[in-house]
Amino acid sequence: MDDKNSPEVVVEMSGGVVVAIYSRSHNSRIVLLDWDEFEDDGRVGIFFPVDPISSMPTETRRLVDAAI
């Protein structure tokens, strides 16, 4: 994945569940808002940890490369 075509943020999901979020920016803050959770327990959103895009697993990187 070259930096010119690399996305700023990659959200990895499986079965409707967020597995990981990767970002090129070192200071990204991601708030995950799930309407189902909001209705159930009143939480507005949760901060989700963000990993550097460089730490993305090889298999995920291959799928991102194929998408861009």
mmCIF file of the N, C-alpha and C atoms, coordinates in Angstrom:
data_MODEL
# 
_entry.id   MODEL 
# 
loop_
_atom_site.group_PDB 
_atom_site.id 
_atom_site.type_symbol 
_atom_site.label_atom_id 
_atom_site.label_alt_id 
_atom_site.label_comp_id 
_atom_site.label_asym_id 
_atom_site.label_entity_id 
_atom_site.label_seq_id 
_atom_site.pdbx_PDB_ins_code 
_atom_site.Cartn_x 
_atom_site.Cartn_y 
_atom_site.Cartn_z 
_atom_site.occupancy 
_atom_site.B_iso_or_equiv 
_atom_site.pdbx_formal_charge 
_atom_site.auth_seq_id 
_atom_site.auth_comp_id 
_atom_site.auth_asym_id 
_atom_site.auth_atom_id 
_atom_site.pdbx_PDB_model_num 
ATOM 1   N N  . MET A 1 1  ? 0.862   -1.171  0.000  1.00 0.00 ? 1  MET A N  1 
ATOM 2   C CA . MET A 1 1  ? 0.000   0.000   0.000  1.00 0.00 ? 1  MET A CA 1 
ATOM 3   C C  . MET A 1 1  ? 0.904   1.227   0.000  1.00 0.00 ? 1  MET A C  1 
ATOM 4   N N  . ASP A 1 2  ? 0.824   2.036   -1.039 1.00 0.00 ? 2  ASP A N  1 
ATOM 5   C CA . ASP A 1 2  ? 1.650   3.237   -1.048 1.00 0.00 ? 2  ASP A CA 1 
ATOM 6   C C  . ASP A 1 2  ? 0.895   4.388   -0.381 1.00 0.00 ? 2  ASP A C  1 
ATOM 7   N N  . ASP A 1 3  ? 1.649   5.323   0.189  1.00 0.00 ? 3  ASP A N  1 
ATOM 8   C CA . ASP A 1 3  ? 1.037   6.417   0.944  1.00 0.00 ? 3  ASP A CA 1 
ATOM 9   C C  . ASP A 1 3  ? 0.123   7.286   0.097  1.00 0.00 ? 3  ASP A C  1 
ATOM 10  N N  . LYS A 1 4  ? 0.422   7.409   -1.196 1.00 0.00 ? 4  LYS A N  1 
ATOM 11  C CA . LYS A 1 4  ? -0.384  8.259   -2.071 1.00 0.00 ? 4  LYS A CA 1 
ATOM 12  C C  . LYS A 1 4  ? -1.832  7.757   -2.166 1.00 0.00 ? 4  LYS A C  1 
ATOM 13  N N  . ASN A 1 5  ? -2.010  6.438   -2.224 1.00 0.00 ? 5  ASN A N  1 
ATOM 14  C CA . ASN A 1 5  ? -3.337  5.868   -2.369 1.00 0.00 ? 5  ASN A CA 1 
ATOM 15  C C  . ASN A 1 5  ? -3.896  5.310   -1.065 1.00 0.00 ? 5  ASN A C  1 
ATOM 16  N N  . SER A 1 6  ? -3.116  5.361   -0.013 1.00 0.00 ? 6  SER A N  1 
ATOM 17  C CA . SER A 1 6  ? -3.538  4.801   1.265  1.00 0.00 ? 6  SER A CA 1 
ATOM 18  C C  . SER A 1 6  ? -4.670  5.625   1.873  1.00 0.00 ? 6  SER A C  1 
ATOM 19  N N  . PRO A 1 7  ? -5.703  4.955   2.376  1.00 0.00 ? 7  PRO A N  1 
ATOM 20  C CA . PRO A 1 7  ? -6.772  5.703   3.044  1.00 0.00 ? 7  PRO A CA 1 
ATOM 21  C C  . PRO A 1 7  ? -6.277  6.295   4.361  1.00 0.00 ? 7  PRO A C  1 
ATOM 22  N N  . GLU A 1 8  ? -6.943  7.324   4.825  1.00 0.00 ? 8  GLU A N  1 
ATOM 23  C CA . GLU A 1 8  ? -6.611  7.937   6.111  1.00 0.00 ? 8  GLU A CA 1 
ATOM 24  C C  . GLU A 1 8  ? -6.986  7.015   7.263  1.00 0.00 ? 8  GLU A C  1 
ATOM 25  N N  . VAL A 1 9  ? -8.147  6.360   7.133  1.00 0.00 ? 9  VAL A N  1 
ATOM 26  C CA . VAL A 1 9  ? -8.673  5.499   8.192  1.00 0.00 ? 9  VAL A CA 1 
ATOM 27  C C  . VAL A 1 9  ? -9.201  4.219   7.563  1.00 0.00 ? 9  VAL A C  1 
ATOM 28  N N  . VAL A 1 10 ? -8.931  3.091   8.202  1.00 0.00 ? 10 VAL A N  1 
ATOM 29  C CA . VAL A 1 10 ? -9.487  1.803   7.790  1.00 0.00 ? 10 VAL A CA 1 
ATOM 30  C C  . VAL A 1 10 ? -10.236 1.237   8.998  1.00 0.00 ? 10 VAL A C  1 
ATOM 31  N N  . VAL A 1 11 ? -11.522 0.906   8.804  1.00 0.00 ? 11 VAL A N  1 
ATOM 32  C CA . VAL A 1 11 ? -12.321 0.276   9.849  1.00 0.00 ? 11 VAL A CA 1 
ATOM 33  C C  . VAL A 1 11 ? -12.497 -1.178  9.450  1.00 0.00 ? 11 VAL A C  1 
ATOM 34  N N  . GLU A 1 12 ? -11.976 -2.075  10.267 1.00 0.00 ? 12 GLU A N  1 
ATOM 35  C CA . GLU A 1 12 ? -12.070 -3.503  9.982  1.00 0.00 ? 12 GLU A CA 1 
ATOM 36  C C  . GLU A 1 12 ? -13.244 -4.072  10.777 1.00 0.00 ? 12 GLU A C  1 
ATOM 37  N N  . MET A 1 13 ? -14.159 -4.735  10.060 1.00 0.00 ? 13 MET A N  1 
ATOM 38  C CA . MET A 1 13 ? -15.350 -5.304  10.697 1.00 0.00 ? 13 MET A CA 1 
ATOM 39  C C  . MET A 1 13 ? -15.503 -6.760  10.303 1.00 0.00 ? 13 MET A C  1 
ATOM 40  N N  . SER A 1 14 ? -16.172 -7.513  11.163 1.00 0.00 ? 14 SER A N  1 
ATOM 41  C CA . SER A 1 14 ? -16.496 -8.901  10.872 1.00 0.00 ? 14 SER A CA 1 
ATOM 42  C C  . SER A 1 14 ? -17.829 -9.211  11.528 1.00 0.00 ? 14 SER A C  1 
ATOM 43  N N  . GLY A 1 15 ? -18.805 -9.634  10.739 1.00 0.00 ? 15 GLY A N  1 
ATOM 44  C CA . GLY A 1 15 ? -20.118 -9.962  11.281 1.00 0.00 ? 15 GLY A CA 1 
ATOM 45  C C  . GLY A 1 15 ? -20.816 -8.783  11.936 1.00 0.00 ? 15 GLY A C  1 
ATOM 46  N N  . GLY A 1 16 ? -20.573 -7.572  11.424 1.00 0.00 ? 16 GLY A N  1 
ATOM 47  C CA . GLY A 1 16 ? -21.198 -6.379  11.982 1.00 0.00 ? 16 GLY A CA 1 
ATOM 48  C C  . GLY A 1 16 ? -20.524 -5.848  13.236 1.00 0.00 ? 16 GLY A C  1 
ATOM 49  N N  . VAL A 1 17 ? -19.393 -6.431  13.601 1.00 0.00 ? 17 VAL A N  1 
ATOM 50  C CA . VAL A 1 17 ? -18.664 -6.015  14.799 1.00 0.00 ? 17 VAL A CA 1 
ATOM 51  C C  . VAL A 1 17 ? -17.351 -5.360  14.387 1.00 0.00 ? 17 VAL A C  1 
ATOM 52  N N  . VAL A 1 18 ? -17.055 -4.203  14.974 1.00 0.00 ? 18 VAL A N  1 
ATOM 53  C CA . VAL A 1 18 ? -15.783 -3.545  14.695 1.00 0.00 ? 18 VAL A CA 1 
ATOM 54  C C  . VAL A 1 18 ? -14.668 -4.359  15.339 1.00 0.00 ? 18 VAL A C  1 
ATOM 55  N N  . VAL A 1 19 ? -13.725 -4.780  14.504 1.00 0.00 ? 19 VAL A N  1 
ATOM 56  C CA . VAL A 1 19 ? -12.583 -5.572  14.970 1.00 0.00 ? 19 VAL A CA 1 
ATOM 57  C C  . VAL A 1 19 ? -11.421 -4.650  15.316 1.00 0.00 ? 19 VAL A C  1 
ATOM 58  N N  . ALA A 1 20 ? -11.158 -3.681  14.433 1.00 0.00 ? 20 ALA A N  1 
ATOM 59  C CA . ALA A 1 20 ? -10.035 -2.763  14.641 1.00 0.00 ? 20 ALA A CA 1 
ATOM 60  C C  . ALA A 1 20 ? -10.231 -1.532  13.782 1.00 0.00 ? 20 ALA A C  1 
ATOM 61  N N  . ILE A 1 21 ? -9.584  -0.458  14.183 1.00 0.00 ? 21 ILE A N  1 
ATOM 62  C CA . ILE A 1 21 ? -9.544  0.770   13.394 1.00 0.00 ? 21 ILE A CA 1 
ATOM 63  C C  . ILE A 1 21 ? -8.082  1.163   13.270 1.00 0.00 ? 21 ILE A C  1 
ATOM 64  N N  . TYR A 1 22 ? -7.670  1.459   12.042 1.00 0.00 ? 22 TYR A N  1 
ATOM 65  C CA . TYR A 1 22 ? -6.292  1.851   11.756 1.00 0.00 ? 22 TYR A CA 1 
ATOM 66  C C  . TYR A 1 22 ? -6.315  3.256   11.156 1.00 0.00 ? 22 TYR A C  1 
ATOM 67  N N  . SER A 1 23 ? -5.322  4.076   11.480 1.00 0.00 ? 23 SER A N  1 
ATOM 68  C CA . SER A 1 23 ? -5.264  5.434   10.964 1.00 0.00 ? 23 SER A CA 1 
ATOM 69  C C  . SER A 1 23 ? -3.836  5.830   10.649 1.00 0.00 ? 23 SER A C  1 
ATOM 70  N N  . ARG A 1 24 ? -3.688  6.659   9.600  1.00 0.00 ? 24 ARG A N  1 
ATOM 71  C CA . ARG A 1 24 ? -2.364  7.206   9.289  1.00 0.00 ? 24 ARG A CA 1 
ATOM 72  C C  . ARG A 1 24 ? -1.993  8.324   10.255 1.00 0.00 ? 24 ARG A C  1 
ATOM 73  N N  . SER A 1 25 ? -2.996  8.980   10.827 1.00 0.00 ? 25 SER A N  1 
ATOM 74  C CA . SER A 1 25 ? -2.749  10.071  11.758 1.00 0.00 ? 25 SER A CA 1 
ATOM 75  C C  . SER A 1 25 ? -2.479  9.514   13.148 1.00 0.00 ? 25 SER A C  1 
ATOM 76  N N  . HIS A 1 26 ? -1.482  10.067  13.821 1.00 0.00 ? 26 HIS A N  1 
ATOM 77  C CA . HIS A 1 26 ? -1.110  9.580   15.151 1.00 0.00 ? 26 HIS A CA 1 
ATOM 78  C C  . HIS A 1 26 ? -2.044  10.075  16.238 1.00 0.00 ? 26 HIS A C  1 
ATOM 79  N N  . ASN A 1 27 ? -2.840  11.085  15.947 1.00 0.00 ? 27 ASN A N  1 
ATOM 80  C CA . ASN A 1 27 ? -3.707  11.643  16.987 1.00 0.00 ? 27 ASN A CA 1 
ATOM 81  C C  . ASN A 1 27 ? -5.192  11.490  16.654 1.00 0.00 ? 27 ASN A C  1 
ATOM 82  N N  . SER A 1 28 ? -5.555  10.491  15.876 1.00 0.00 ? 28 SER A N  1 
ATOM 83  C CA . SER A 1 28 ? -6.962  10.259  15.562 1.00 0.00 ? 28 SER A CA 1 
ATOM 84  C C  . SER A 1 28 ? -7.712  9.819   16.804 1.00 0.00 ? 28 SER A C  1 
ATOM 85  N N  . ARG A 1 29 ? -8.917  10.325  16.916 1.00 0.00 ? 29 ARG A N  1 
ATOM 86  C CA . ARG A 1 29 ? -9.836  9.876   17.971 1.00 0.00 ? 29 ARG A CA 1 
ATOM 87  C C  . ARG A 1 29 ? -11.106 9.431   17.273 1.00 0.00 ? 29 ARG A C  1 
ATOM 88  N N  . ILE A 1 30 ? -11.496 8.221   17.518 1.00 0.00 ? 30 ILE A N  1 
ATOM 89  C CA . ILE A 1 30 ? -12.674 7.651   16.877 1.00 0.00 ? 30 ILE A CA 1 
ATOM 90  C C  . ILE A 1 30 ? -13.737 7.428   17.942 1.00 0.00 ? 30 ILE A C  1 
ATOM 91  N N  . VAL A 1 31 ? -14.938 7.924   17.674 1.00 0.00 ? 31 VAL A N  1 
ATOM 92  C CA . VAL A 1 31 ? -16.072 7.651   18.549 1.00 0.00 ? 31 VAL A CA 1 
ATOM 93  C C  . VAL A 1 31 ? -16.990 6.700   17.797 1.00 0.00 ? 31 VAL A C  1 
ATOM 94  N N  . LEU A 1 32 ? -17.268 5.571   18.417 1.00 0.00 ? 32 LEU A N  1 
ATOM 95  C CA . LEU A 1 32 ? -18.139 4.572   17.823 1.00 0.00 ? 32 LEU A CA 1 
ATOM 96  C C  . LEU A 1 32 ? -19.542 4.784   18.372 1.00 0.00 ? 32 LEU A C  1 
ATOM 97  N N  . LEU A 1 33 ? -20.477 5.078   17.497 1.00 0.00 ? 33 LEU A N  1 
ATOM 98  C CA . LEU A 1 33 ? -21.867 5.303   17.890 1.00 0.00 ? 33 LEU A CA 1 
ATOM 99  C C  . LEU A 1 33 ? -22.700 4.165   17.327 1.00 0.00 ? 33 LEU A C  1 
ATOM 100 N N  . ASP A 1 34 ? -23.238 3.358   18.191 1.00 0.00 ? 34 ASP A N  1 
ATOM 101 C CA . ASP A 1 34 ? -24.055 2.215   17.797 1.00 0.00 ? 34 ASP A CA 1 
ATOM 102 C C  . ASP A 1 34 ? -25.464 2.467   18.318 1.00 0.00 ? 34 ASP A C  1 
ATOM 103 N N  . TRP A 1 35 ? -26.399 2.719   17.408 1.00 0.00 ? 35 TRP A N  1 
ATOM 104 C CA . TRP A 1 35 ? -27.765 3.051   17.813 1.00 0.00 ? 35 TRP A CA 1 
ATOM 105 C C  . TRP A 1 35 ? -28.400 1.953   18.654 1.00 0.00 ? 35 TRP A C  1 
ATOM 106 N N  . ASP A 1 36 ? -28.065 0.703   18.402 1.00 0.00 ? 36 ASP A N  1 
ATOM 107 C CA . ASP A 1 36 ? -28.604 -0.390  19.215 1.00 0.00 ? 36 ASP A CA 1 
ATOM 108 C C  . ASP A 1 36 ? -28.130 -0.276  20.660 1.00 0.00 ? 36 ASP A C  1 
ATOM 109 N N  . GLU A 1 37 ? -26.868 0.024   20.847 1.00 0.00 ? 37 GLU A N  1 
ATOM 110 C CA . GLU A 1 37 ? -26.327 0.196   22.192 1.00 0.00 ? 37 GLU A CA 1 
ATOM 111 C C  . GLU A 1 37 ? -26.933 1.421   22.870 1.00 0.00 ? 37 GLU A C  1 
ATOM 112 N N  . PHE A 1 38 ? -27.100 2.491   22.117 1.00 0.00 ? 38 PHE A N  1 
ATOM 113 C CA . PHE A 1 38 ? -27.660 3.720   22.674 1.00 0.00 ? 38 PHE A CA 1 
ATOM 114 C C  . PHE A 1 38 ? -29.059 3.455   23.219 1.00 0.00 ? 38 PHE A C  1 
ATOM 115 N N  . GLU A 1 39 ? -29.867 2.748   22.459 1.00 0.00 ? 39 GLU A N  1 
ATOM 116 C CA . GLU A 1 39 ? -31.225 2.459   22.889 1.00 0.00 ? 39 GLU A CA 1 
ATOM 117 C C  . GLU A 1 39 ? -31.250 1.532   24.095 1.00 0.00 ? 39 GLU A C  1 
ATOM 118 N N  . ASP A 1 40 ? -30.287 0.603   24.167 1.00 0.00 ? 40 ASP A N  1 
ATOM 119 C CA . ASP A 1 40 ? -30.287 -0.376  25.248 1.00 0.00 ? 40 ASP A CA 1 
ATOM 120 C C  . ASP A 1 40 ? -29.782 0.187   26.574 1.00 0.00 ? 40 ASP A C  1 
ATOM 121 N N  . ASP A 1 41 ? -28.662 0.917   26.524 1.00 0.00 ? 41 ASP A N  1 
ATOM 122 C CA . ASP A 1 41 ? -28.097 1.330   27.814 1.00 0.00 ? 41 ASP A CA 1 
ATOM 123 C C  . ASP A 1 41 ? -27.842 2.828   27.947 1.00 0.00 ? 41 ASP A C  1 
ATOM 124 N N  . GLY A 1 42 ? -28.244 3.620   26.960 1.00 0.00 ? 42 GLY A N  1 
ATOM 125 C CA . GLY A 1 42 ? -28.138 5.066   27.071 1.00 0.00 ? 42 GLY A CA 1 
ATOM 126 C C  . GLY A 1 42 ? -26.775 5.656   26.776 1.00 0.00 ? 42 GLY A C  1 
ATOM 127 N N  . ARG A 1 43 ? -25.771 4.819   26.446 1.00 0.00 ? 43 ARG A N  1 
ATOM 128 C CA . ARG A 1 43 ? -24.457 5.364   26.103 1.00 0.00 ? 43 ARG A CA 1 
ATOM 129 C C  . ARG A 1 43 ? -24.557 6.089   24.765 1.00 0.00 ? 43 ARG A C  1 
ATOM 130 N N  . VAL A 1 44 ? -23.985 7.252   24.713 1.00 0.00 ? 44 VAL A N  1 
ATOM 131 C CA . VAL A 1 44 ? -24.002 8.012   23.464 1.00 0.00 ? 44 VAL A CA 1 
ATOM 132 C C  . VAL A 1 44 ? -22.991 7.464   22.474 1.00 0.00 ? 44 VAL A C  1 
ATOM 133 N N  . GLY A 1 45 ? -21.864 7.064   22.925 1.00 0.00 ? 45 GLY A N  1 
ATOM 134 C CA . GLY A 1 45 ? -20.813 6.526   22.071 1.00 0.00 ? 45 GLY A CA 1 
ATOM 135 C C  . GLY A 1 45 ? -19.614 6.184   22.920 1.00 0.00 ? 45 GLY A C  1 
ATOM 136 N N  . ILE A 1 46 ? -18.740 5.387   22.380 1.00 0.00 ? 46 ILE A N  1 
ATOM 137 C CA . ILE A 1 46 ? -17.529 5.032   23.108 1.00 0.00 ? 46 ILE A CA 1 
ATOM 138 C C  . ILE A 1 46 ? -16.322 5.386   22.250 1.00 0.00 ? 46 ILE A C  1 
ATOM 139 N N  . PHE A 1 47 ? -15.248 5.764   22.904 1.00 0.00 ? 47 PHE A N  1 
ATOM 140 C CA . PHE A 1 47 ? -14.005 5.991   22.178 1.00 0.00 ? 47 PHE A CA 1 
ATOM 141 C C  . PHE A 1 47 ? -13.421 4.639   21.836 1.00 0.00 ? 47 PHE A C  1 
ATOM 142 N N  . PHE A 1 48 ? -13.010 4.490   20.595 1.00 0.00 ? 48 PHE A N  1 
ATOM 143 C CA . PHE A 1 48 ? -12.478 3.217   20.129 1.00 0.00 ? 48 PHE A CA 1 
ATOM 144 C C  . PHE A 1 48 ? -10.984 3.374   19.919 1.00 0.00 ? 48 PHE A C  1 
ATOM 145 N N  . PRO A 1 49 ? -10.183 2.420   20.367 1.00 0.00 ? 49 PRO A N  1 
ATOM 146 C CA . PRO A 1 49 ? -8.732  2.531   20.187 1.00 0.00 ? 49 PRO A CA 1 
ATOM 147 C C  . PRO A 1 49 ? -8.355  2.520   18.710 1.00 0.00 ? 49 PRO A C  1 
ATOM 148 N N  . VAL A 1 50 ? -7.366  3.307   18.371 1.00 0.00 ? 50 VAL A N  1 
ATOM 149 C CA . VAL A 1 50 ? -6.904  3.421   16.992 1.00 0.00 ? 50 VAL A CA 1 
ATOM 150 C C  . VAL A 1 50 ? -5.456  2.962   16.917 1.00 0.00 ? 50 VAL A C  1 
ATOM 151 N N  . ASP A 1 51 ? -5.195  2.026   16.020 1.00 0.00 ? 51 ASP A N  1 
ATOM 152 C CA . ASP A 1 51 ? -3.840  1.529   15.808 1.00 0.00 ? 51 ASP A CA 1 
ATOM 153 C C  . ASP A 1 51 ? -3.230  2.215   14.596 1.00 0.00 ? 51 ASP A C  1 
ATOM 154 N N  . PRO A 1 52 ? -1.905  2.338   14.547 1.00 0.00 ? 52 PRO A N  1 
ATOM 155 C CA . PRO A 1 52 ? -1.268  2.907   13.360 1.00 0.00 ? 52 PRO A CA 1 
ATOM 156 C C  . PRO A 1 52 ? -1.553  2.033   12.145 1.00 0.00 ? 52 PRO A C  1 
ATOM 157 N N  . ILE A 1 53 ? -1.750  2.660   11.012 1.00 0.00 ? 53 ILE A N  1 
ATOM 158 C CA . ILE A 1 53 ? -2.057  1.906   9.794  1.00 0.00 ? 53 ILE A CA 1 
ATOM 159 C C  . ILE A 1 53 ? -0.910  0.948   9.454  1.00 0.00 ? 53 ILE A C  1 
ATOM 160 N N  . SER A 1 54 ? 0.286   1.274   9.914  1.00 0.00 ? 54 SER A N  1 
ATOM 161 C CA . SER A 1 54 ? 1.444   0.404   9.657  1.00 0.00 ? 54 SER A CA 1 
ATOM 162 C C  . SER A 1 54 ? 1.354   -0.927  10.415 1.00 0.00 ? 54 SER A C  1 
ATOM 163 N N  . SER A 1 55 ? 0.520   -0.997  11.438 1.00 0.00 ? 55 SER A N  1 
ATOM 164 C CA . SER A 1 55 ? 0.393   -2.238  12.204 1.00 0.00 ? 55 SER A CA 1 
ATOM 165 C C  . SER A 1 55 ? -0.741  -3.139  11.695 1.00 0.00 ? 55 SER A C  1 
ATOM 166 N N  . MET A 1 56 ? -1.362  -2.727  10.599 1.00 0.00 ? 56 MET A N  1 
ATOM 167 C CA . MET A 1 56 ? -2.442  -3.515  10.023 1.00 0.00 ? 56 MET A CA 1 
ATOM 168 C C  . MET A 1 56 ? -1.921  -4.889  9.604  1.00 0.00 ? 56 MET A C  1 
ATOM 169 N N  . PRO A 1 57 ? -2.640  -5.963  9.943  1.00 0.00 ? 57 PRO A N  1 
ATOM 170 C CA . PRO A 1 57 ? -2.190  -7.297  9.539  1.00 0.00 ? 57 PRO A CA 1 
ATOM 171 C C  . PRO A 1 57 ? -2.102  -7.434  8.016  1.00 0.00 ? 57 PRO A C  1 
ATOM 172 N N  . THR A 1 58 ? -1.223  -8.291  7.564  1.00 0.00 ? 58 THR A N  1 
ATOM 173 C CA . THR A 1 58 ? -0.991  -8.475  6.125  1.00 0.00 ? 58 THR A CA 1 
ATOM 174 C C  . THR A 1 58 ? -2.267  -8.826  5.373  1.00 0.00 ? 58 THR A C  1 
ATOM 175 N N  . GLU A 1 59 ? -3.075  -9.708  5.915  1.00 0.00 ? 59 GLU A N  1 
ATOM 176 C CA . GLU A 1 59 ? -4.318  -10.103 5.240  1.00 0.00 ? 59 GLU A CA 1 
ATOM 177 C C  . GLU A 1 59 ? -5.268  -8.914  5.078  1.00 0.00 ? 59 GLU A C  1 
ATOM 178 N N  . THR A 1 60 ? -5.382  -8.084  6.099  1.00 0.00 ? 60 THR A N  1 
ATOM 179 C CA . THR A 1 60 ? -6.225  -6.890  6.017  1.00 0.00 ? 60 THR A CA 1 
ATOM 180 C C  . THR A 1 60 ? -5.658  -5.922  4.991  1.00 0.00 ? 60 THR A C  1 
ATOM 181 N N  . ARG A 1 61 ? -4.351  -5.735  5.000  1.00 0.00 ? 61 ARG A N  1 
ATOM 182 C CA . ARG A 1 61 ? -3.685  -4.829  4.053  1.00 0.00 ? 61 ARG A CA 1 
ATOM 183 C C  . ARG A 1 61 ? -3.951  -5.268  2.605  1.00 0.00 ? 61 ARG A C  1 
ATOM 184 N N  . ARG A 1 62 ? -3.904  -6.559  2.361  1.00 0.00 ? 62 ARG A N  1 
ATOM 185 C CA . ARG A 1 62 ? -4.168  -7.073  1.000  1.00 0.00 ? 62 ARG A CA 1 
ATOM 186 C C  . ARG A 1 62 ? -5.592  -6.728  0.547  1.00 0.00 ? 62 ARG A C  1 
ATOM 187 N N  . LEU A 1 63 ? -6.556  -6.854  1.450  1.00 0.00 ? 63 LEU A N  1 
ATOM 188 C CA . LEU A 1 63 ? -7.940  -6.531  1.090  1.00 0.00 ? 63 LEU A CA 1 
ATOM 189 C C  . LEU A 1 63 ? -8.115  -5.024  0.858  1.00 0.00 ? 63 LEU A C  1 
ATOM 190 N N  . VAL A 1 64 ? -7.448  -4.214  1.663  1.00 0.00 ? 64 VAL A N  1 
ATOM 191 C CA . VAL A 1 64 ? -7.510  -2.758  1.462  1.00 0.00 ? 64 VAL A CA 1 
ATOM 192 C C  . VAL A 1 64 ? -6.877  -2.396  0.125  1.00 0.00 ? 64 VAL A C  1 
ATOM 193 N N  . ASP A 1 65 ? -5.722  -2.973  -0.165 1.00 0.00 ? 65 ASP A N  1 
ATOM 194 C CA . ASP A 1 65 ? -5.058  -2.714  -1.452 1.00 0.00 ? 65 ASP A CA 1 
ATOM 195 C C  . ASP A 1 65 ? -5.955  -3.086  -2.624 1.00 0.00 ? 65 ASP A C  1 
ATOM 196 N N  . ALA A 1 66 ? -6.676  -4.177  -2.500 1.00 0.00 ? 66 ALA A N  1 
ATOM 197 C CA . ALA A 1 66 ? -7.570  -4.611  -3.581 1.00 0.00 ? 66 ALA A CA 1 
ATOM 198 C C  . ALA A 1 66 ? -8.755  -3.666  -3.756 1.00 0.00 ? 66 ALA A C  1 
ATOM 199 N N  . ALA A 1 67 ? -9.121  -2.977  -2.670 1.00 0.00 ? 67 ALA A N  1 
ATOM 200 C CA . ALA A 1 67 ? -10.287 -2.077  -2.720 1.00 0.00 ? 67 ALA A CA 1 
ATOM 201 C C  . ALA A 1 67 ? -9.961  -0.701  -3.294 1.00 0.00 ? 67 ALA A C  1 
ATOM 202 N N  . ILE A 1 68 ? -8.666  -0.317  -3.260 1.00 0.00 ? 68 ILE A N  1 
ATOM 203 C CA . ILE A 1 68 ? -8.327  1.043   -3.725 1.00 0.00 ? 68 ILE A CA 1 
ATOM 204 C C  . ILE A 1 68 ? -7.703  1.022   -5.104 1.00 0.00 ? 68 ILE A C  1 
# 
